Amino acid sequence: MGSLTTARLYGILDLGYVRETEALTMGRKMLAGGVQVLQLRAKGRTPHEIVPLARELAGICRKHGVPFILNDFPELVPETGADGAHVGQDDISVAEARRLAGDTAIIGKSTHSLAQAIAAQSESPDYIGFGPLFATPTKPDYQPIGTTDITTVHRVVSLPIFCIGGIKHENLPAVLSAGTERVVIVSGILQAADVSAYCRDCLALLSAP
């Protein structure tokens, strides 16, 4: 299984962008392109609707050695074979998510400011998301935080930090120049004409010395 400490490209398979009937195909394309963490985001779906798809994605990710994360629903981690869950600022605590998901599960936490990132560290998640850096239709109610705090958050938070929010291939060089090491990309990947090639191109930028 791939490690969060070495992962650079985190992809989110968001059913707001992808039809459920096309989700497995999209997941395979993302993994073929080199996505190093894959999350299923299924807002508005019930656990009953999520479980079958999550089980299949978990199996595919396992074959690729890539951690598979559920957005929310830590209680479904054991049932689906997922590797962990991701919780938001307004969701349950990291400790409660870990209790539901299992002691060995990966638990991620969203943060939307430097203060939240510092506070999240005390909860001991396995990683944090930091953003949104830019305006994004995925999170229309969140004010973009920009790139000015990226260097600082990497200095004061000793966890893997995945910057998120409006990051695409075209602005990835600027995000990297601002000091990030890891990114989450959503719509850029899911709306690409060639998903696997897009992932490979992003990973090449992230892996450049």
C-alpha positions in Angstrom: 0.0 0.0 0.0 1.3 3.4 -0.9 2.2 5.8 1.9 0.7 9.2 2.6 4.2 10.5 3.4 5.3 9.9 -0.2 2.0 10.7 -1.9 1.9 13.9 -3.9 -1.3 13.6 -6.0 -4.6 13.0 -4.3 -7.6 12.6 -6.6 -11.3 12.9 -5.6 -13.9 10.9 -7.5 -16.8 13.3 -6.9 -20.2 12.0 -8.0 -21.2 15.6 -8.4 -19.1 15.5 -11.6 -19.2 11.8 -12.6 -22.3 9.6 -13.1 -22.4 6.7 -10.8 -22.5 4.3 -13.8 -19.2 5.8 -15.0 -17.5 6.0 -11.6 -15.5 2.7 -11.8 -14.2 3.6 -15.3 -13.2 7.0 -14.0 -11.5 5.5 -11.0 -9.5 3.2 -13.2 -8.4 6.0 -15.4 -7.3 8.1 -12.4 -5.3 5.2 -11.0 -3.8 4.4 -14.4 -2.6 8.0 -14.5 -0.8 7.7 -11.2 -3.1 9.1 -8.6 -1.6 8.2 -5.2 -4.6 8.6 -3.0 -8.2 8.2 -4.2 -11.3 9.5 -2.4 -14.9 8.8 -3.1 -17.1 11.9 -2.5 -20.8 11.0 -2.7 -22.6 13.9 -1.2 -26.4 13.3 -0.9 -26.0 9.6 -1.2 -27.2 7.2 1.5 -24.9 4.5 2.9 -27.0 1.9 1.1 -26.2 3.7 -2.2 -22.5 4.2 -1.4 -21.5 0.7 -0.2 -21.6 -1.3 -3.5 -19.5 1.3 -5.4 -17.1 1.8 -2.5 -16.5 -1.9 -2.2 -15.5 -2.1 -5.9 -13.4 1.0 -5.8 -11.6 -0.4 -2.7 -10.7 -3.5 -4.5 -9.4 -1.6 -7.5 -7.3 0.7 -5.3 -5.9 -2.3 -3.5 -4.6 -3.8 -6.7 -2.9 -0.5 -7.5 -1.5 -0.2 -3.9 -3.3 3.1 -3.5 -5.1 4.2 -0.3 -8.9 4.5 -0.8 -10.7 7.1 1.3 -14.4 7.7 1.9 -15.5 11.3 2.2 -17.5 11.2 5.5 -19.1 7.9 6.5 -16.2 6.5 8.6 -18.6 3.8 9.9 -18.6 2.3 6.3 -14.8 1.8 6.3 -14.9 -1.7 7.7 -17.9 -2.8 5.6 -16.5 -1.5 2.3 -12.8 -2.4 2.7 -11.8 1.3 2.4 -8.5 2.4 4.0 -10.0 5.4 5.8 -12.3 8.4 5.9 -12.1 12.1 5.6 -14.0 14.5 7.9 -14.8 18.2 7.6 -14.7 21.0 10.1 -18.4 20.5 11.0 -18.3 16.7 11.1 -17.4 14.4 13.9 -14.0 14.5 15.6 -11.0 12.7 14.3 -11.1 10.5 17.4 -14.7 9.5 16.8 -14.1 8.9 13.1 -11.2 6.6 14.0 -13.3 4.8 16.5 -15.9 4.1 13.9 -13.5 3.3 11.1 -11.0 1.2 13.1 -7.7 1.8 14.8 -5.6 1.3 11.7 -7.8 3.5 9.4 -6.5 6.6 7.8 -8.4 9.7 9.0 -8.0 13.0 7.2 -9.4 16.4 8.3 -10.3 19.5 6.3 -8.9 22.8 7.3 -9.8 26.2 5.9 -7.3 28.5 7.6 -3.9 28.5 9.2 -5.6 28.5 12.7 -7.7 25.5 11.8 -4.7 23.6 10.5 -2.8 24.3 13.7 -5.8 23.2 15.8 -6.3 20.1 13.7 -2.8 18.9 14.5 -3.9 18.4 18.2 -6.5 15.9 17.0 -3.8 13.7 15.4 -5.3 13.1 12.0 -3.1 11.2 9.5 -3.2 14.2 7.1 -5.0 17.5 6.6 -6.5 19.2 3.6 -5.7 22.9 3.4 -7.9 25.2 1.3 -9.7 26.1 -0.8 -6.7 28.0 -2.2 -8.8 29.3 -5.1 -12.5 29.6 -5.8 -14.1 26.3 -6.7 -17.6 25.1 -7.6 -17.0 22.1 -5.4 -17.1 24.4 -2.3 -19.0 27.5 -3.4 -19.7 28.7 0.2 -16.0 28.7 1.2 -13.9 31.9 0.8 -10.6 31.1 -1.0 -7.6 31.5 1.3 -5.0 32.0 -1.4 -1.4 30.7 -1.3 0.2 33.1 1.2 0.0 30.8 4.2 1.3 27.7 2.4 4.9 28.1 3.6 3.8 28.8 7.1 1.5 25.9 7.4 4.2 23.5 6.3 6.5 25.0 8.9 4.1 24.8 11.9 2.1 21.6 11.1 4.0 18.4 11.2 1.5 16.3 9.2 1.2 15.5 5.5 -0.6 18.6 4.1 -2.6 18.3 0.9 -3.5 21.7 -0.6 -7.0 21.7 -2.2 -9.4 24.0 -4.0 -9.4 25.1 -7.6 -6.0 23.5 -8.2 -5.5 22.5 -11.8 -2.6 21.6 -14.1 -2.4 25.2 -15.3 -1.9 26.7 -11.9 0.0 23.9 -10.3 3.4 25.4 -11.0 2.4 28.6 -9.0 1.0 26.4 -6.2 4.3 24.5 -6.0 6.3 27.7 -6.1 4.2 28.9 -3.1 5.7 25.9 -1.1 3.2 23.1 -1.3 4.3 19.5 -1.7 1.0 17.7 -2.1 -2.2 18.6 -3.8 -5.8 17.4 -4.2 -7.2 17.9 -7.7 -10.9 17.3 -8.4 -12.6 19.0 -11.4 -9.3 19.4 -13.4 -9.0 15.6 -13.4 -12.6 14.7 -13.8 -13.3 17.0 -16.7 -10.0 16.3 -18.6 -10.3 15.1 -22.1 -7.7 12.4 -21.3 -7.9 11.7 -17.6 -4.9 9.4 -17.3 -2.6 11.7 -19.3 -3.8 14.7 -17.2 -2.9 12.8 -14.0 0.5 11.9 -15.4 1.2 15.5 -16.4 0.3 16.7 -12.9 2.3 14.0 -11.2 5.3 14.9 -13.3 5.2 18.5 -12.1 4.8 17.3 -8.5 7.7 14.9 -8.8 10.1 17.4 -10.5 13.2 18.2 -8.4 
